[in-house]
Amino acid sequence: MSLLRLRDFSAGYETDLPIVKHVDMDISRGEAVCILGPNGAGKSTLIKAIAGQVRCLGGSVHLADDDITNAPSHALARRGLGFVPQTENIFTQMTIRENMQIAAELLPKARRADQMQRLFDMFPDLKARPNTLAGALSGGQRQMLAAARALLTVPEVLILDEPSAGLSPKLVGQVFETLRQIRAAGVTLVLVEQNVRAALDLTERAVVLVDGRLAHDGPTDVLRDGKLLGELFLGSRHAEVVA
């Protein structure tokens, strides 16, 4: 059975103007899936709607046996879905430790200290400076902290919106190395990402949205030469940008 299942899923900000339209998708436990598409295709709207931050206008989304359609974000965290938004994903005026402590409040008190220690061990850069203000961190370190916060609740699936946005190539490398560690820990990953090469290298499956609709769903290998991806949403003359 799928861990995350969408059926005839539509979503958007206005009832009569869906951005995501009639998407069917199944994601298995342990998979890593990237969601690609041109600007305005509905990628971020899709994952935000799954994560309870944008209204589902039709259809349904299930997490294992649970119908989580339009469930609030805080309830989803308790039910095993972690979400890392592109921006405003940490508290910059708080220390690393304080950011982690706030996230840990969703856990039973008896588990908080051990789980925080496990995440600090997973991210040595954070462990080395727990009393540093989050606002003083580099872009890559902020994304590490955002991921660590989401992982504190031990999610079955972690969804990320543009984790490499605005970062230098060096920091992009750091962020994707962090995501590889998360994959190695057995967490199911779903990410929206404009850095196509990095996304294809991390994941084994790619979903392409065009104009809010599912245009392709299959192994990443078939997209690596760029031709099919170019035909889908870049225009064939631009296919070399993802080759």
C-alpha positions as CSV (number, residue, x, y, z in Angstrom):
1,M,0.0,0.0,0.0
2,S,1.2,3.5,-0.8
3,L,2.4,5.7,2.1
4,L,1.2,8.9,0.5
5,R,-1.8,8.7,-1.9
6,L,-3.5,11.5,-3.9
7,R,-6.7,10.9,-5.8
8,D,-8.3,13.4,-8.2
9,F,-6.5,16.0,-6.1
10,S,-7.1,19.7,-6.9
11,A,-5.9,22.7,-4.9
12,G,-5.6,26.5,-5.0
13,Y,-6.3,29.7,-3.2
14,E,-9.7,30.5,-4.8
15,T,-12.5,28.0,-4.9
16,D,-13.3,28.5,-8.6
17,L,-9.7,28.8,-9.7
18,P,-7.7,25.6,-9.0
19,I,-4.0,25.7,-9.6
20,V,-3.4,22.0,-9.2
21,K,-5.9,20.0,-11.2
22,H,-7.0,16.4,-10.8
23,V,-3.6,14.8,-9.8
24,D,-3.4,11.1,-9.0
25,M,-0.1,10.1,-7.3
26,D,1.2,7.2,-5.2
27,I,4.4,7.4,-3.2
28,S,5.7,4.3,-1.5
29,R,7.5,4.1,1.8
30,G,11.2,4.8,1.5
31,E,10.9,6.5,-1.9
32,A,12.6,9.7,-2.9
33,V,10.5,11.7,-5.4
34,C,11.2,15.1,-7.0
35,I,8.5,17.3,-8.3
36,L,9.6,19.3,-11.3
37,G,8.0,21.7,-13.7
38,P,8.2,25.3,-15.1
39,N,7.5,28.3,-12.9
40,G,3.8,28.6,-12.2
41,A,3.1,24.9,-12.8
42,G,1.7,24.4,-9.4
43,K,4.5,22.5,-7.7
44,S,4.6,24.4,-4.5
45,T,0.9,24.7,-4.3
46,L,0.7,20.9,-4.6
47,I,3.0,20.2,-1.7
48,K,1.6,23.0,0.4
49,A,-1.9,21.6,0.0
50,I,-0.7,18.1,1.0
51,A,0.9,19.8,4.1
52,G,-2.3,21.6,5.1
53,Q,-1.2,25.1,4.1
54,V,-3.3,25.5,0.9
55,R,-6.9,24.4,0.6
56,C,-7.7,21.2,-1.2
57,L,-10.5,22.0,-3.6
58,G,-11.3,18.4,-4.6
59,G,-10.2,14.8,-4.3
60,S,-8.3,13.4,-1.4
61,V,-4.9,12.8,0.1
62,H,-4.1,9.8,2.4
63,L,-1.1,9.2,4.6
64,A,-1.1,5.4,5.0
65,D,-4.6,4.6,6.3
66,D,-5.4,8.2,7.4
67,D,-7.4,10.6,5.3
68,I,-5.4,13.9,5.8
69,T,-7.3,16.0,3.3
70,N,-7.3,19.6,4.6
71,A,-5.9,18.6,8.0
72,P,-4.1,21.4,9.8
73,S,-0.3,21.5,9.7
74,H,0.2,20.9,13.4
75,A,-2.1,17.8,13.2
76,L,-0.1,16.5,10.2
77,A,3.2,16.7,12.1
78,R,1.7,14.5,14.8
79,R,0.5,12.0,12.2
80,G,3.9,11.6,10.5
81,L,4.2,14.3,7.8
82,G,7.0,16.8,8.1
83,F,7.1,19.9,5.9
84,V,10.0,22.3,5.3
85,P,8.7,25.5,3.5
86,Q,11.1,27.5,1.3
87,T,11.1,30.6,3.6
88,E,10.4,31.4,7.2
89,N,11.2,27.8,8.2
90,I,13.2,28.8,11.3
91,F,13.1,31.4,14.1
92,T,16.0,33.6,13.4
93,Q,15.9,35.4,16.8
94,M,16.2,32.2,18.7
95,T,19.2,29.9,19.1
96,I,19.6,26.6,17.4
97,R,18.7,24.8,20.6
98,E,15.6,26.9,21.2
99,N,14.5,26.2,17.6
100,M,14.8,22.5,18.3
101,Q,13.1,22.7,21.7
102,I,10.0,24.4,20.2
103,A,9.8,21.7,17.5
104,A,10.2,19.0,20.2
105,E,7.2,20.2,22.1
106,L,5.1,18.0,19.7
107,L,6.7,14.9,21.3
108,P,5.9,13.4,24.7
109,K,8.2,14.9,27.3
110,A,10.0,11.6,28.0
111,R,11.2,11.5,24.4
112,R,12.3,15.1,23.8
113,A,15.8,15.0,25.1
114,D,16.8,11.8,23.4
115,Q,15.3,12.8,20.1
116,M,17.0,16.2,20.2
117,Q,20.3,14.5,20.9
118,R,19.7,12.1,18.0
119,L,19.2,15.0,15.6
120,F,22.2,16.9,16.9
121,D,24.3,13.8,16.3
122,M,22.9,13.6,12.8
123,F,23.8,17.3,12.1
124,P,27.3,18.0,13.6
125,D,27.3,21.6,12.4
126,L,24.3,22.3,14.6
127,K,25.6,20.2,17.5
128,A,28.9,22.2,17.5
129,R,27.1,25.6,18.1
130,P,23.7,25.0,19.8
131,N,23.7,28.5,21.4
132,T,24.2,30.4,18.2
133,L,21.4,32.5,17.0
134,A,19.7,30.9,14.0
135,G,19.8,34.2,12.1
136,A,23.7,34.1,12.2
137,L,23.8,30.8,10.3
138,S,24.7,30.4,6.6
139,G,21.9,29.6,4.1
140,G,23.0,25.9,4.1
141,Q,23.0,25.7,7.9
142,R,19.6,27.3,8.1
143,Q,18.2,24.6,5.8
144,M,19.9,21.9,8.0
145,L,18.2,23.4,11.0
146,A,14.8,23.5,9.2
147,A,15.2,19.9,8.2
148,A,16.3,18.9,11.8
149,R,13.3,20.6,13.2
150,A,11.0,18.7,10.9
151,L,12.7,15.4,11.6
152,L,12.3,15.8,15.4
153,T,8.8,14.5,15.3
154,V,10.0,11.3,13.4
155,P,8.0,11.8,10.3
156,E,7.2,9.0,7.9
157,V,7.5,11.4,5.0
158,L,9.4,14.7,4.7
159,I,8.3,17.2,2.1
160,L,10.6,20.1,1.2
161,D,9.9,23.2,-0.9
162,E,12.9,24.4,-2.9
163,P,15.6,23.5,-0.3
164,S,18.4,24.9,-2.4
165,A,16.7,28.2,-3.4
166,G,19.1,31.2,-3.3
167,L,22.1,29.2,-2.2
168,S,25.6,29.2,-3.6
169,P,26.8,26.0,-5.4
170,K,28.8,25.1,-2.3
171,L,25.8,25.4,0.0
172,V,23.6,23.5,-2.4
173,G,26.0,20.6,-2.1
174,Q,25.8,20.8,1.7
175,V,22.0,20.8,1.6
176,F,21.8,17.8,-0.7
177,E,24.3,15.9,1.3
178,T,22.0,16.5,4.3
179,L,19.1,15.1,2.3
180,R,21.1,12.0,1.4
181,Q,21.7,11.5,5.1
182,I,17.9,11.8,5.7
183,R,17.3,9.2,2.9
184,A,19.8,6.9,4.4
185,A,17.8,7.1,7.7
186,G,14.8,5.6,5.9
187,V,12.7,8.7,5.6
188,T,10.4,9.0,2.6
189,L,11.3,12.2,0.7
190,V,9.3,14.5,-1.6
191,L,10.8,17.7,-2.8
192,V,10.1,20.5,-5.2
193,E,13.3,21.7,-6.7
194,Q,14.4,23.9,-9.6
195,N,18.0,22.5,-9.5
196,V,17.1,19.7,-11.8
197,R,20.5,18.0,-11.9
198,A,20.7,17.8,-8.1
199,A,17.1,16.7,-7.7
200,L,17.6,13.9,-10.3
201,D,20.8,12.7,-8.6
202,L,19.1,12.5,-5.2
203,T,15.8,10.8,-6.2
204,E,14.8,7.7,-8.1
205,R,11.5,9.0,-9.4
206,A,10.3,12.3,-10.9
207,V,6.9,13.8,-11.3
208,V,6.5,16.7,-13.8
209,L,3.6,19.2,-13.5
210,V,2.6,21.4,-16.4
211,D,-0.2,23.9,-15.9
212,G,-1.2,22.2,-12.7
213,R,-1.6,18.8,-14.3
214,L,0.4,15.6,-14.1
215,A,2.5,15.5,-17.3
216,H,4.9,12.7,-16.4
217,D,5.5,10.3,-13.5
218,G,8.4,7.8,-13.8
219,P,12.0,6.9,-13.1
220,T,14.5,9.8,-13.0
221,D,16.8,7.9,-15.4
222,V,14.5,8.6,-18.4
223,L,14.9,12.4,-17.8
224,R,18.7,12.6,-17.4
225,D,19.6,13.4,-21.0
226,G,17.1,16.3,-20.8
227,K,15.3,15.6,-24.1
228,L,12.0,14.3,-22.6
229,L,12.1,17.0,-19.9
230,G,12.6,19.6,-22.5
231,E,9.7,18.3,-24.5
232,L,7.5,18.3,-21.4
233,F,8.0,21.9,-20.1
234,L,11.2,23.6,-21.3
235,G,10.8,23.5,-25.0
236,S,13.1,21.2,-26.9
237,R,15.5,24.0,-27.8
238,H,16.3,24.4,-24.1
239,A,16.6,20.7,-23.2
240,E,20.4,21.1,-22.8
241,V,19.9,23.0,-19.6
242,V,19.0,19.8,-17.8
243,A,21.3,17.4,-19.6
